[in-house]
Amino acid sequence: MIQVKFNDKQLSVEEGTRVLDLIDKKDRKNLVVCRVGAQVKELNYRLSEKNNGMKIALLNLGNEEAGRAYSASLRYIVAMAFYHLYPDVKIRFSYNISRSISCQALTKNFNMSRAVEAVTAEVKRIVEEDLPIERVTVTIEEATEIYKKFRLDDKIEILKYRPETTVHLYKCGEYFNYMHNYMVPSTGCIHNYTITPYSPGLIIQYPRHDLDSNIPEFEEESTYCRTLQRSYDWAVRAKVQTVNDINRKIDRGETLEFVQMCEAYHNRQLAELGDMIEKDIENVRLVAIAGPSSSGKTTFCNRLRIELMSRGINPVTISMDDYYFEKDKICEIQGKPVTELDLEHINCLDTELFNKDLFDLINGEEVTLPRFNFRSDKREKGRTIKVEQNVPIIIEGIHALNEKLTKSIPKHQKFKIYIAPHAQLNIDNHSPLSVTNTRLIRRIVRDMKFRNCPAAHTIDMWQSVRNGEFRWIYPNQEDADFVFNSSLGYELCVLKKQAMAALSEIGPADPQYLTANRLLKTLKYFRLIDDDSIIPCNSLLREFIGGSCFNV
């Protein structure tokens, strides 16, 4: 017998007891996964001597890790439904607009519109039957044979990059698959979802942990949608849709060409952006740039400035940070003590002075800008400038696309740029890679290298960073005139070495282990690019690994 703490009670249970067996049957459908000690486990996890004395916590859809497991399980069921109905059809899942998942057919001439009703009905049947989903461990050779049976060739390819000799698969009836995530114990746990036709495939929505376990209302985000389509089209042309595609280029000795190809894609976007601004330079007086954390904004701003200079346009840059109020003033505005201030709120900025200075500069006045001294928490006198006609002003920051920040400037005089990585990259066809994880990996490497900040601290701050992004950045991205895709197909191969070293310092008992382990599981599949001398000094990636000619 082993001792565990469950629901605030000390229990004695036999070895081999599943966590699921400790839960009343009427409560099981509202749960997804559990935490045993510091680690996330599936509800089918069998307790052993190593769990003696541990606390077991049940996780519902209000938990982020549970949300990931729910999403993966829903993809599993949809893939299973397709296999039952159309066993010869290959499908691909991708992250899409309105925080949804898209499902597209890769098989040519397959009419997805005719399949919607049948697939939806089959998913519903699978869920209603509440079929058990069982985790099994097999050898690489056994997994290969199983994948051959289910025509999952892309999953066979990724097996050769696994450092382990065994593979975890999930079995439901006679169906096998693996979604690179934890899973629910049975199909009946997936009781809340929507499947909607959305050309050229399906849109799948599911409850979000940060929205009180509700499914967000679907919003048509045309700017973001075009960006994702453009990213997907480039990935198809460049043949870098999966981790297999990337690794294959490195294995073939094409690393230099691959790096230069990705950098050329950035150059092309910058040239396109330069064309757009140049053509409308008589109107464009303000270039506003915003994007989520670790998107590469600093390097992008430098490269955009040089791109415009090459066209005879010499922009002036103004720092929004210089318009911060002192802490005492922010306390007065927000009605909170210093320790509780929301320093990302737009009311931390002197928007009235910012608008006045922009208005005066654009209208040819000489203006003495403020300079904020963050050491003394005081605003000081800064440089005095005058902006000539046809010289745009560049601003960059979390609120740069917010109309409240630049309300004195007519919309036709503003050119808004949203920057973020938008890679349409998958581990395999059924397992899309999160660009949010890519940004977190970028930040972990940068914080370690330039701020002597351990990965655990970066992970601790990440949720607060994300909350600010959802509140202040994402609501304004649809107003952008141009979206710059800052992803680089080769970047995780370069970031892998430093990121894995930093993440490996986090142990199983640490509260950051769940995130660290998830990132490590992703990075392990990528071939390593150990020679960073092939990366240009002006590359956006240099902002995170060092060696930038811009000294960012």
C-alpha positions, 0 to 999 in steps of 0.5 A, a space after each residue: 500500500 502507498 499513501 497519497 493525499 487526495 481531496 484533502 484526505 490521506 488515502 492508502 491505495 494499492 500500487 497500480 491504482 489509477 487516479 481515475 479510480 479515485 474519482 466518482 464516476 459522475 465527476 469524471 467528465 468534468 476533468 481532463 488531467 491531474 497533477 501528481 506531485 509537481 508533474 502533470 499526469 493523465 487520469 489513467 496514470 497508475 500510482 506506484 511506490 515512487 508516488 508515496 506521500 505525494 499530493 494528487 490534484 485534479 485539473 479541469 479546463 481552467 488549467 492551461 495544461 488541461 486545456 492543451 490535453 483537451 485540444 490534443 484529445 479533440 484532434 485525436 477524435 477528429 483524426 479518428 473520425 476521418 480514418 473511419 470514414 475516409 481512410 485514404 485521406 490525409 488531413 493536417 491540423 493548424 492553429 488558426 484565427 479566433 484561437 481555433 484549429 483548422 483542419 484541411 485535406 492534403 489529399 488532392 481532389 477531396 471535397 471537404 465541403 461534402 465531408 463536413 456533415 459526416 465527420 461531425 456526426 462521426 465525432 459526435 458518435 465517438 464522443 457519445 460512446 465514451 470509448 476509453 483512450 489507452 496509452 501504450 508503450 511500444 518500440 520504434 519498430 512496432 510504432 513504425 508498423 502501426 503507423 504504416 497500417 494507418 498511413 501516417 507516413 509523416 509520423 514514421 519520419 519523425 521517429 528517427 529524430 527521437 532520442 528514446 528507443 520507445 514510443 508512447 501511442 494512444 489506442 482507442 478501439 482499433 485506432 492508434 495515433 499520437 498527438 505529442 501531448 497528454 490525453 483525456 481518459 475517454 472520448 466522453 470527456 470531450 463534451 464541448 466543441 464546435 466543428 464548422 465549415 470554413 474554406 478550404 476546410 474545417 474550423 474546430 473550436 474548444 474551451 479556453 482555460 483563460 476564458 472560464 472554460 468557455 469557447 470564444 465567440 468566433 471572430 472573422 480576423 481577415 488580416 490575421 487570416 491572410 497572414 497565416 495563408 501567406 505563411 502557409 503558402 511560403 512554407 509549401 513553396 520552401 518545403 518547410 511544413 514540418 520538422 521533418 522537412 527542416 531536419 532533412 535540409 540539414 541532413 543533406 548539407 543544405 544548412 547555409 542555403 536554408 538559413 539564407 532562404 529564410 533570411 531572404 524571406 525577411 528581406 522580401 517582406 522589408 522590401 515590400 513594406 518599403 515599397 508601400 511606405 514610399 508610394 504613400 510617403 506624401 501622406 505617411 507621417 507616422 509609422 507605428 509598430 507593435 507586436 507581442 514579446 520576443 517578436 524581434 521588434 528592436 531589430 525589425 525597427 533598425 532594419 526598417 529604418 535602413 530599408 527606408 534610408 535606402 529609398 532616400 527616406 530618413 525616419 525619426 524614431 521617438 521612444 514611447 518609454 519617455 512618456 511614462 508618468 512617475 510612479 506616484 502619478 500612476 498610483 494616483 491614476 490607478 488608485 493602487 499602491 506601487 506593488 499593485 500597479 499595472 505598468 502595462 496599462 495605457 494610462 501609465 503613459 502621458 498620452 496627451 503630451 505624446 499626442 501634442 508632441 506628435 501633432 506639433 512635429 508633423 506640422 513642422 514645429 520644433 519640439 523638445 522631447 521628454 526623456 524618462 530617467 527610470 533610475 530616478 523615476 523622473 521625467 527630464 528634458 530630452 533632445 530638441 528636434 524638428 521633422 521635415 516634410 516627407 520624413 516619417 516618425 517611427 514609434 514602437 511599443 505595446 500600445 503603438 497600434 492603439 488609436 487612443 495613443 495617436 488620436 491627434 493624427 488622422 488615420 490616413 497619415 498613419 501606417 501601422 505594422 504588426 510584427 510576430 512570428 506566424 510560422 505554419 509549422 507542424 511536428 507532423 500533420 496532426 500536431 501543430 507547433 505553437 508560435 507562443 512556445 517559439 517566442 518563449 524559447 526566444 525569450 529564455 535564450 535572450 534573458 539568459 544571455 543578456 540579463 543573467 536571468 534563469 529560465 525559471 524566472 522567465 517562465 514565471 513572468 510569461 503568463 503576466 506577459 501573455 495577459 498584457 498581450 491579450 489585453 493591449 496588443 491582439 485587439 489592435 492587430 486587425 487594424 494593421 496595414 502590414 503584418 511582418 512575419 518574423 519567424 525564421 524556419 531554422 531558428 529552433 535548430 539554433 536556439 536548441 542548444 542554449 534553450 535545452 541547457 537552460 531548461 534542463 536546470 529546472 527539476 521535476 520538483 520545480 513549479 516551472 517543470 511542466 512548461 520546461 518539460 513541454 518545451 524540451 519535448 519540442 526541441 528534441 526533435 530538431 536537428 542542431 545548427 551549432 555553427 552560428 557564423 552562417 547567420 547574418 549579423 543583421 538577422 532578427 535572430 541575433 537579437 536573441 543569440 547575440 552578435 547583432 550589428 545593431 547591438 540590441 
